[in-house]
Amino acid sequence: MAAPPLTLVPWGFHLINMAECLTVRKKGFTLLELMLVIGIIAGLVALILPKMNNFQKYQKLDDTAQQLQSHIRLAQNQASSGVKCLSGARAKNWSLVLENTRSYKIVPQCTDGTDKPTTVYSLPAETEILTLEVVTAAGSCSDTSKVFAGYSLIFDNITADTNFNIPEVSPCFSYTAQPVKNLGVFLTLSALPTEFTSVVVQKGGGIYVSN
């Protein structure tokens, strides 16, 4: 059988054989090459996917801390701005009061006695308060009892001071013989039980998130 005719066409400053060009175009990947590429892609997915899932969990935990911080600031701003109670009476102070490991409320202390919470908040699903750390001049105490009802952050309307109420049932109550310097609220996620982030409230009014 006769060989195909040699056809030369210009290509830039070179001449190419069209028959050779068609032959090159027919070449593809071998089965081994395809399996190698698929294996590399599968390995990358297996490596990256767990990290992405963990990143989303860490982000949720951080978002929860930011939410709690913003609500503490809200109570602080209500006090410093002199916001009145729902009844129209003057508020002596505004407090953020813990109800349990997952919910809290913002409450004004009104001069007419109508101390009704303005709003009750809940932490996002799968997140909860793990520990409360009370720091005083005498040292620090960690409450891991998860019986946190009654803990409160109190912001005075007049002086804008931050005060802390530690309930008598708390294992840290004895520490309140000395002035409380700050309170740390440690949050955790059920999917990451060994990881936590905290919101720290200082006597001087500072509120920050610490990882």
C-alpha positions in Angstrom: 0.0 0.0 0.0 1.4 3.3 -1.0 2.3 5.8 1.7 0.1 8.9 2.0 1.3 11.9 0.0 3.5 14.3 1.8 1.7 17.6 2.1 3.6 20.5 3.4 1.9 23.6 4.7 3.4 26.8 6.1 3.4 27.0 10.0 5.2 30.1 11.1 8.7 29.7 9.7 8.5 25.9 9.6 6.9 23.2 7.4 5.0 20.3 9.0 3.9 17.0 7.7 0.1 16.9 7.8 0.0 13.1 8.0 2.3 13.2 11.1 0.1 15.9 12.6 -3.0 13.7 12.2 -1.2 10.8 13.7 -0.2 12.8 16.8 -3.8 14.0 17.3 -5.0 10.4 17.5 -2.8 9.7 20.6 -4.5 9.8 24.1 -4.0 8.8 27.7 -3.3 5.2 28.5 -5.3 3.3 31.1 -2.4 3.5 33.5 -2.1 7.2 33.2 -5.9 7.7 33.8 -5.8 5.5 36.9 -2.8 7.5 38.2 -4.6 10.8 37.7 -7.8 9.5 39.3 -5.8 8.2 42.3 -4.1 11.6 42.7 -7.4 13.4 42.7 -9.0 11.0 45.1 -6.0 11.4 47.5 -6.3 15.2 47.4 -10.0 15.0 48.1 -9.5 12.7 51.0 -6.9 15.0 52.4 -8.7 18.3 51.9 -12.3 17.3 52.8 -11.8 16.7 56.5 -9.9 19.9 56.9 -12.8 21.8 55.2 -15.3 20.1 57.6 -13.1 21.1 60.6 -12.8 24.6 59.3 -16.6 24.9 59.2 -16.9 23.7 62.8 -14.2 26.1 64.0 -16.0 28.9 62.2 -19.3 28.0 63.9 -17.6 28.1 67.3 -16.0 31.4 66.5 -19.3 32.8 65.3 -21.0 31.7 68.5 -18.4 33.6 70.5 -18.9 36.7 68.4 -22.6 36.5 69.0 -22.2 36.2 72.7 -19.8 39.1 72.7 -22.1 41.3 70.7 -25.0 40.6 73.1 -22.8 41.4 76.1 -21.9 44.7 74.4 -25.6 45.3 73.8 -26.4 45.1 77.5 -23.4 47.4 78.2 -24.5 49.9 75.6 -28.1 49.9 76.9 -26.7 50.9 80.3 -24.2 53.5 79.1 -26.9 55.1 76.8 -29.4 55.3 79.6 -32.0 53.2 77.8 -35.3 53.1 79.7 -37.3 50.0 80.7 -40.3 48.9 78.6 -42.6 50.6 81.1 -40.8 53.9 80.5 -39.2 53.9 83.9 -35.5 54.6 84.4 -33.2 51.6 84.5 -30.7 51.4 87.3 -28.6 48.9 85.3 -28.7 46.4 82.5 -27.6 42.8 83.0 -26.9 39.8 80.9 -28.0 36.8 82.9 -27.2 33.1 82.2 -30.2 30.7 82.4 -28.3 27.5 81.5 -25.5 26.3 79.3 -27.3 27.4 76.1 -29.5 30.4 76.8 -29.3 33.8 78.5 -31.3 37.0 78.7 -30.8 40.8 78.9 -32.7 42.3 81.8 -33.0 45.9 83.1 -33.3 46.7 86.8 -36.1 49.2 86.7 -37.0 51.8 89.3 -40.6 50.8 89.2 -39.8 47.1 89.7 -40.8 45.8 86.3 -37.6 43.9 85.7 -38.8 42.0 82.6 -36.2 40.6 80.2 -36.2 42.4 76.8 -35.0 39.4 74.9 -34.0 35.8 75.6 -31.2 34.4 73.4 -30.1 30.9 72.6 -26.7 29.7 71.4 -26.6 28.1 68.0 -27.3 24.3 67.8 -24.5 22.0 69.0 -22.8 24.8 70.9 -22.9 25.3 74.7 -21.1 27.0 77.6 -18.5 24.5 78.9 -16.8 26.4 81.8 -17.0 29.7 83.6 -13.8 31.1 85.0 -13.9 33.6 87.8 -10.7 35.7 88.3 -10.3 37.7 91.5 -7.3 39.2 93.4 -7.2 36.0 95.4 -6.8 33.8 92.3 -9.0 32.1 89.7 -11.7 29.4 89.9 -13.2 27.3 87.1 -16.9 26.3 87.4 -17.5 23.1 85.3 -20.7 22.2 87.0 -22.8 23.4 84.1 -25.3 24.7 86.6 -24.8 28.3 85.4 -28.3 29.8 86.2 -27.9 33.1 88.0 -24.5 34.1 86.8 -24.8 37.7 85.5 -22.9 40.6 84.1 -24.2 43.9 85.5 -23.6 47.2 83.8 -24.4 50.3 85.9 -26.4 53.1 84.2 -24.6 55.9 86.0 -21.0 54.8 86.5 -20.9 52.3 83.5 -19.0 50.0 85.9 -19.1 46.3 85.3 -20.1 44.1 88.2 -20.4 40.3 88.4 -23.0 38.3 90.3 -21.8 34.8 91.2 -24.6 32.6 92.7 -24.1 31.0 96.1 -24.5 27.5 94.6 -21.4 28.1 92.4 -18.2 26.4 93.5 -16.5 29.8 92.9 -18.8 31.7 95.2 -16.2 31.8 98.0 -13.8 33.6 95.7 -16.1 36.6 95.6 -14.9 37.7 99.1 -12.4 39.5 96.9 -13.5 41.8 94.0 -14.0 39.9 90.8 -11.5 41.2 88.1 -13.0 39.4 85.1 -15.2 36.5 84.0 -14.4 34.1 81.2 -17.1 32.2 79.4 -15.7 29.2 77.6 -17.7 27.8 74.7 -17.5 24.4 73.0 -19.0 22.6 70.1 -20.4 19.0 70.5 -18.5 18.0 67.3 -15.3 19.3 68.8 -15.5 18.5 72.5 -11.8 19.1 73.1 -11.7 22.5 71.5 -13.1 25.8 72.9 -13.1 29.5 72.6 -13.9 32.1 75.3 -15.5 35.5 75.8 -13.8 37.4 78.5 -15.5 40.3 80.3 -13.2 42.6 82.4 -14.1 44.7 85.4 -13.0 47.8 83.5 -15.5 47.2 80.7 -13.4 45.4 78.2 -15.0 42.5 76.3 -13.0 40.3 73.9 -12.9 36.9 72.3 -9.9 34.7 73.1 -9.1 31.5 71.2 
